[in-house]
Every structure is written in structure tokens, then in C-alpha cells.
């Protein structure tokens, strides 16, 4: 396989996806994208088998480099999982994922580059999406929680958040995800409507808001406005040129963007919907892996 084609694994809470990325074209090679369900609450052997089974579908003739986009907490340098009481992948705690993948895929352990999935999403948007041409921006992904990537001149940085991760930021006396996350939005709607069961998901709450449900609209406006207020200071200190927003909740852009922008209180700051979806973290991780290969001068 040529050097600019990098096999890539993207690990999510409910799935594992794989593809070969052409880093010259900044795109998935046709016919290589595959995804399969993954039980992140399962035991370590089952999780690892699910990951490697998906990766084996790409074959093993991939030269010296693999890219892996994974959620934190994770030791991205050493390739060791650090999940503990986070509700997913806890069984992988302390496992050397680099060594396990290398053994299962008959690859050299040093060929694996691990990238935070939110950073990878931001890098993917910079390479092939809404952040093309930007030199300094923040990308947030909204879904189960709040992911964040801070990019300067095509390289990830820690930006203006603890360790670069906005979900660790406290604002108005609480962590951001206590007010802005799938869990928080559903809980707020259940509390306001006194629902004890069959609580709708965020997409359904968005549909209810569009159909005139005032509680649904108020719950979403509260969450999105809060996020804007929480981001205002970090984005200002970072001197961001733009805020890119992706993730499943960004699909409700008509309901998200107005209160988010109002909460930011910065009319001159572009708030832009991400252009890519599943391919963004894969493209970003592959570009990071290619950069690591070039930096190491291993050809």
C-alpha cells in the first residue's frame, strides 16, 4: 500500500469503524469504509475482538502506519487505555491497546498513531471540511457529551480548556456536560414534563420543539445558550477565528445555532456547522498519523 493510504480505525461508544484514507485526496478510499456494532460495556476480550475483526477486513498489507481515533481518557503516546468509571470501555483500563492491536493485525507496534477522537474530528474538518483555510479555530462535537478540538495552523493544541477538553471546564458552578449533553437534555425534559419513563431522545425533543412544544423548545434553548456562554471566554482567550460545531446534536442546526450564537455574545465570530460526519475523525486521524510518520523520518 502506498504511503499516502493509511488504514484507520475509529472507536466509538457503540461502534467501531474502519477505512483506508487517501491523505493526498483527504478522503476515504472508495469501498473501504465499514462499521460494526461494538458493546463498550462488554469485557475486554470481546471489545478487542470486535475492534480487530473490523480492522482485519482492511487486510494487512498497509506498510508502516495505522491511525486510531479513540475517546479519552487515554494515553495517546503509549497507547494505553485509561477508562475508569466513564460508562464505556472500562474493561480496557490499563490495557496496552498498541501491543494488542499490533499482535492481532501482524503489524509493528510503533506503526500505530493514537489520536483523541475530538481532535481527529477537528483535524478532519480542517483537512476536508468546514475549517478549510482557517488557521485558528475550535471545533466542538455535541452528542453523548461535549468533545473539543483546538487547532492552530493544522496542528492540535490544548487551546483554552483543561488539557484541551471542554467537558472538564466548569461554568456557573457545574461541569458543562451537566447542562449540555444528551443525558442532560433528556433529564431536563423529563423533569419539566414529569415523565418517569419513555423519555424522548434529543432528536425527538427537537421534533417536538419544531411542532410547537414549548417545553421542548425551552429545554433546548437553555442547553444551547448555556453552551454559548460557557464557550465565550475560552474562545476569546484562544483568539479563535471561528467555532465549528459537529456531532449528532448539530443535526438540529435550526434549533442549535440561534441560542448558541446568542449565548456567545460575539456577533463577529462565525459559528459554522461541520461539513463532514463519520469521515471527519478518520481523515483527521490519518493526517495526524502521516504527520507522525514524516516527523519520525521513517520511510
N, C-alpha and C positions, 0 to 999 in steps of 0.2 A: 504494500500500500504506500502511495506517495506521502511525503512528509506533511503536505497540507490537507490531508484527510485524516481526521482524528476520531477514533471511536469514543463515544461519550455516553456516560451513564448519568441519569438524573433521578435522584432518590426523593420521593415524596411520602407524605404520611399515609397515603392509601394506594400508591402505585410505584412502580419503577419503570422508567422509560429509557430506551437506548436508541442511538442513531449514530451514523457516521457523519461528521461535519466537515464540509469543504471550507476551510478557513480562508481560502482565496476568494470564494464566492460569498462567504458569510451566510451559508445556507446548509440545510440538511440535504445530503445526497439522496436523490430520489430512490424510493423503495427500501430505505434502511430504517425508517422510524418504526419502532414497535413499543407497545406499552402493555403492561400486565398488572393485575391487582396485586397488592402487597399488604399483608397484615402486619402493621407496625407494632401491634401489641403481642405478636407471637414470640416464640422462643428464638434464640439466636440462630440455631441451625436452619430453621425454616426461613427466617429473613434472609440469611446469607445465600441459601439455595435459590430463593426467588430472585435475588439480585444477579447471581452468576448465571442462572438459567436464561434470564433475559439477555445478558451480555454475550453469552455463547452464541446466540442467534446471529451475532455480527461476524462470527468467525474469529480466528486467532491470528491472522496474518496482518498485523497492524504496526509493525515496526517497533519504535521505541516509546510511544506515547499513548496514554489513555487519559481522558478527562473525566472527573467525577464531581457532579454538583450535589452537595449534601446540606441538610439543615444543621444548624448548631444546636447545642454546644458540641464542638468537635475540634480536635487538634489537627488543623489542616496541614501543618508541616509534617507531623509524624504519621498522620493517617489513623489516629486512634479515636474511637467513639467515646464521647463523654456524656451521653444521655443518662440522666438520673431524675426520676420523678417529673418528667416533662410530658408524660402521656403518650409518647411514641418512641419506639426503638430503645426502650430502657434495657431490654435484654442484651443489647450490644455494648453496654457500658464496659470500658476497659479493653475492648477487643481491637486488635490491630487489623483494621479493615484493609490496609495496604497489603499486608502479608497474606491475608486470606484471599483477597481477590487475585493477587499475583499467582498464588498456588493453584487456584481454581481455573484461571484463564491461561496458564502456562506462559506468564509474562514476567518480565523483570520488575521487581518491586519498585525500583526507582522510576519506572515509566509512568506511575500514577500521580497525577496532579489533582489535589482535592481543593474545591472552591466552595465557599459559602453560597448557598442557592440564591439568596437575595443579591449578593454581589454579582453572581453569574447572570442573573436576570438583568441587572443594570448594565453590565458589560455587553450583553446581547443586544439590548436596546441601543447602546452606543454604536455597536458594530453594524447593526442592520435594521434598526427601528426608529422610534420617535426621537432618540437622543443623538442621531447622526449630526455631526457638525458642532455639537456642544462641547465646550472644554471643561465646564464645571457644573455639575448637576447632582441632584439627589433623586433616587428612584425608590418609591415605596410600593410594596406589594401587599394588597389587602385581601385577606381570606380568613383562614383559621386564626391568624394573628396579624401583626404588622411587621413585615420584613423591610429592610432598608439597605440600599447600596449607595455609596458616595463615590463619585468618580471625578478625577482631575486628569485631564489630558490622556484619557483612555486607560488610566490606572486606578484601581480601587484604593480608597483611603478610609481612615476611621471617621472622617468628616467631623460633625459636631454632635456626636452621640457617644455614650459609653461603649468603647470597643467597636464603634461604628454601628451599633444595634439600637435602633429607636425603641424597640419594645422594652429595653431596660431603663428608658427615660421615665422619670416621674414628673407629672404635671398636675397641678391643682390637687395635690395630696394623694395621688394614686398613679400606678403604672398605666401607661397609655392603653394597654390591652384590656384593662378593667372597664373601659368605656368604649373602645373601638376595636372590636374583633367579632367574629361570627358568634362566639359564645355570649359576649356582652350584649350584642344587639338582640339576640333571641331572648336572653334573660330580661332585658328591658321591656320588650314587647309582652312577654308573659306576665311580668309584674304589673304593667299598665292595664292589661286586659283581664288579669286574674286567671289566666289559663294555667292549669296544672298539668296538662298532657296535650299531646299533638301540637306542640308549639311550632309554628311555621318556620322554615329556614329563611335566610336573608333574601334569597331570590323571591320567595313567596311574599315576604313582607314588602319588598319593593313593588311587586304586582299589586298588592293591596293598597299601597300608597298611591299608585297611579290611578287606581279605580276609585279613589276618594276616601279611603280610610284615614281619618285624621290622626289616630294614634300611631299607625304605621309611619306616616309622614313625619310626625314629630319625633319618633324614636330615631329614624334615620337622620333627620336634620341635626338632632342633638349629637349623635355619634360623629357625623362628618364635620360639623362645626367645631366640636371639641378637638378633633384631629388637626384641623387647620390652626387652631390657637396653640396647640402643643408644638406644631412644627414651625411656627412663626419665628421664634428666637433662634433655634438651631439653623434654619435656612439662612437667616440674616447673618449669623456669625460665620457661616460657611461661605457666604457671598455667592450663593447658588444663582446660576443663570436661569434655571428652570426647575420645576418639580415634575417628574414623570410618575404617573400612577398606573399600576397594573394589578393583576390578581383577579380572582373571581368576582369580588365585590365591585371592581371597576367596570364590570359589565352593566351596572346600573348607573352609567355615567350621567344621565339626565338628572338623577336624584343626588348624585355624589358631588359633582363639580360645583354647583352654586353655593351650598353651605360650606364646603371645604375652602373655596376661594374667599368667601366672606370671612370665615374664621381666620384665615391667614392675614387678612387686612393689608395685603400688598398688591394693589391693582396692577403694578408694572411687572409682576413676576408671572411668567407663563406657567399655567398648570395644564399639562398635556397628557392625554390618555396614551398609554403604551400601545404600540402598533402590533407587537408580537404577543403570542400566548405561550403555548408549550415549547416552542422552539427557542425562546429567548434565553433561558438558563443553559440550554445545551450549547447554543452558539457562543455564549459568553464564557462558559467553562472551557470549551475547546480553544477559544482565542487565548485564554489565560494559560492553558497547557502549552500551546505553541510558543507563547512568550517565555515560559519557563524553560522550554527546550532550547530556544535561542540563547537565553541568558546563560545556560549551562555550557553552551558551545559543544553540545553533543550532537554530532551529525552522522 
